[in-house]
Amino acid sequence: MGMIPWLTEPVMLHSDRNPGACTMTPEQCAYKSAYWRNWYQADHRFSLPTVAFFMVAIGIFTIAHILTLVFPKSFQKNPVWSRLVAFSRFLSYKSWRIAGWNTNSLGALLLGGAGLVYFLSMTLGPKPYYWPNTKEISYGNSPPIATRTGFMALACMPFLVVLAAKANPITALTGISHEKLNIWHNWVAWAMFVLALIHTFPFIVFHVWKGDIRAQWNDGGVWVTGVVALIAQAWLTFMSIPWIRNRYYEFFKSTHLFMALVFVIFFFFHCDFRMSSWDYFIATAVIYTLCWLYAQCKTFFEHGIRNKARLVAQSNDTLRISIETTMEWDPEQHIFLRFLTCGAHALTAHPFTICSVPQPGRKNTLVFYVKTRGGLTGRLMAMARKNPDVQIPVLMDGPYGGIPAGKLDEFDKSLIIGGGAGAGLTLSMVEDFTRFSNPQEEKSQLNVIVATRDPGMSAWYTRALEDIAKRQGRDSLIPGISIHIHETFTGRTGLETESKEVEVESEIKTQSVESKECKPLTTEIFGIQFFAGRPDLRALTRQVASQDGVSVGVVVCGPSSMTHDVKYAASEVQSHILARKAGTARALWLHTENFSY
């Protein structure tokens, strides 16, 4: 043990690859140094192919993204191209709901299956798993199966870390926003953890057989650093299981970065500059630092540190957050907010979907409609109730994700669906449609479906629509738009198939006197209809895509059951496009938004 704890001295960037003279028989030496068994080339045999596997997957999606950008719009109506796109979308949308849980898409499962085949093949394919050591002959102290899994786990690390960054090169290359890459961050974490376990236990088996397991542990070094790193890795992996993460999100958020730091530090010492192992730490540090610096520059230099968030309780369950800003954004983008007066919450940023659109040439207002829960949102709601219209300092990082500018303009029909907190998101889509629609003609259609359990939602939602009409100078029916509000709270049971005119006194008892006078006009402008009970989203999605030759854009933000129903119907439409079934749209594109909060 040298002066630097847990590191062999002299410390170098790479260890020596010279195995020295082999003292065994020529046959035994050839066996030990074979392609898949040579310890001194293990990083080249197992780490580099793992990097190549990830790079090929990224490359495929990068090429697909570039093709969608460079192909002219006219070519996208080509039947062959339409069917190819429909097939890829079918893989992206097709999923199953099992015991209240949504599976990942068929395409994601297939890609994950390819990864599973790769790692199983590289782990279990080469032989042997253990050296044929005897008490007289030793081929080495590192079981081959432990060696290869260790180097494959090491190669996963740069991709694991980059997939967790909000601004990252994978998003820039593939066009896949960071929140949709999170599933791959999670899956790569599991792959790395399982590889680490397979790396660990053969050493225990070997040293138990050898009879020096206690001496190895007492010696410290790789055993201590490896165990600490494995414990930190287990914490990170299991705490990221969705139902645990969602239930204890605040605790998860506050401990995740700390445990990640513990893992990286002890993993670094555990590798002890063997071959090219530290190169992967250098690559990870450089890429993640650039991603982190980019996000910090957006926060402090682009948005500044003097922003104030105004909090208003819209109903018992909904909080309105508004921030005056000069920034611009696209519909459905989200932004990370860090509230500086919320105790420990000031250390972490939380994602919120933007529910407003920027006004060109003016000072803009970011608006968020938040469904309050425990933790941060509960504390913010308490502040809003205690001091109405309170303003608190906030830092902003973003915007990220969202729908590319002008994307929905490509479609003949658009269907926007919001459930729960996702209802606020539909407002930005409505305003975006309103400001560009021509009162003299109806070139496209926007159908909005909102479902809510909050009895007070209809009131604040209608007031928000009234504000949109005033900002856009609309006082008559907007052609092509319809908004259906489905109230699913207790006391409103059974789906009503016919719309009804809304009487303020009976339908929205919490609405103000001013809103009561304006609501009939707002109802007429936006074509608002009210229903009781849950909407049949599968039927509604099929209906909007039931016209030959039209193109349809669908956006959904809401509970997992709502998202699944829409994705199910969207995948069904793709299969109809592939089969050239009559009465089916030419194309259907679906965007799901995760950050409604």
Secondary structure, 3 states (H helix, E strand, C coil): CCCCCCCCCCCCCCCCCCCCCCCCCHHHHHHHCCCCCCHHHHHHHHHHHHHHHHHHHHHHHHHHHHHHHHCCHHHHHCHHHHHHHHHHHHHHHCCCEECCEECCCHHHHHHHHHHHHHHHHHHHCCCCCCCCCCCCCCCCCCCHHHHHHHHHHHHHHHHHHHCCCCCCHHHHHHCCCHHHHHHHHHHHHHHHHHHHHHHHHHHHHHHHHHCCHHHHHHCCCHHHHHHHHHHHHHHHHHHCCHHHHHHCHHHHHHHHHHHHHHHHHHHHHHHCCCCCHHHHHHHHHHHHHHHHHHHHHHHHHHHCCCCEEEEEECCCCEEEEEEEECCCCCCCCEEEEEECCCHHHHHCCEEEECCCCCCCCCCEEEEEEEECCCHHHHHHHHHHHHCCCEEEEEEEEEEECCCCCCCHHHCCEEEEEEEHHHHHHHHHHHHHHHHHCCCCCCCCEEEEEEEECCCCHHHHHHHHHHHHHHHCCCCCCCCCEEEEEEECCCCCCCCCCCCECCCHHHHCCCCCHHHHHHHHHHHHHHCEEEEECCCCHHHHHHHHCCCCCCEEEEEEECCHHHHHHHHHHHHHHHHHHHCCCCCCCCEEEEEECCCCC
